[in-house]
Amino acid sequence: MSARTRRQDRAALVEALRAAFGVAHLVGSRRALGRPAVLGRVLGVRQLAQAALTARAASPEAHTLSAAVDAVHGLTMVPLALFDRQSRRFAIRQVWIATLLTVLEVGLVGTGRRRRS
């Protein structure tokens, strides 16, 4: 199996994981109440769209942008976790999920430096 094929397989797994998180958010939002329910629905749709667009583009730039979106999302959840009691558990889970997805996306792209043969 070539390095490119392995990289494509890893990318497909990351986007499948992202899509699974999206579905989980949509299903979970049906049981939630208030702000977490709304946030879960919006986030579920965003995760599914992001997974589809990133998988479709299948480029290092798409994975870099996807990592940036995840990192920003994680950062925006910190104030929510600190100051909104109703959304605290949801926000803390989001920080962990966003961190995981950011690390996985960056791992797909690497440092951007060319390796010497």
N, C-alpha and C positions, 0 to 999 in steps of 0.2 A: 504494500500500500504506500502510495507516495505521500510526501509531506503535505502537499496541497490537499489531497483527499482527506487526510487526518484533520487538517485545519478546518475543512468544510464540514466534516462530521462533528467536530467540537462546536462550531458555530451553530449548526442545526440543533444540537443539544441545548445550548444556551437559550436560543430563541424558543425552543419547545418548553423549557423551564419557565421562561418569561410568560408564554401563553398560558401555561398551567397556573401561574400566579394570577393572571388576569381572570381566568375562569373561577379560581378560588375566591377572588375578590367579589365577583358578581354573585356567586352562590352564597357567600358569607353575608353579603349586604342584604340579602332577603331576610335574614334573622336579626340583623342589627336594627337599632332605632336611632333617630336623630342624625346628628352630623356624621358619625361613623358610617351610617348606611349610605348617605349621599356620597361621601368621600370614597367609599368602597366601590360604588357603581361607576363613578367617574374614573377612578384608578383602574378598575377592571377593563373598561373600554380602552383607556390609554395603553395599558400593558398589551392588550391584544393587537391594537393598531401598531404599536412600536415593534412588536415581534414580527408582524407581517411585513412591515416596511423594511426593517433591518434584514430580514431573511431574503426579501426580494432584491434588495440592493446588493447584498453579499459582497460588500467592499470594506476595506479597512476604515475608510472615512465614515461609513454608516455605523460601524461598531464604535468608533471614537465618539461620534455624535450621540449614540445610544448611551455610552458610558457617561457622557456629560449630563444628559437628561436624568439619568439615575442618580448621579452625584448631587445635582441641584435638588431633585426630589427629596433625597435623604436630608439635605440641609434644611429644606423648608419644613420638614417634620419635627425638627428639634424644638423650635418655639412652641409648636402645638403640643408636644410632649411635656414641655415645662409648664405651660400656662393654661392648658385646657383640660380640666379633669375628666370631662366626658370623653375626650378623644385620646387620652394619654396612652392607653394600651394599644390602640390602633396605630398611633404615631410611632411608638417604640418599635412595634413590629415592622413598620414601614422603613424605619432607619436601618434595621438589620437586613431586610430584603433589598433595599436600595444599595447598601454596602456590598452585599453578595453579588448582585448583578453588575455593579460597577467593576468590581474586581474581576469577574468572569469576562466581561467585555474587554477590559484593558488587557487581560491575559491573552485574548484572541489576537489583539493588534500587536502587542509587545512594545518594545521601546522605540521602534521606528528606525533604529540603526541597522545598517546592513551588516550581516555577518561575513567575516572573511573565511574563505574556503581553505 
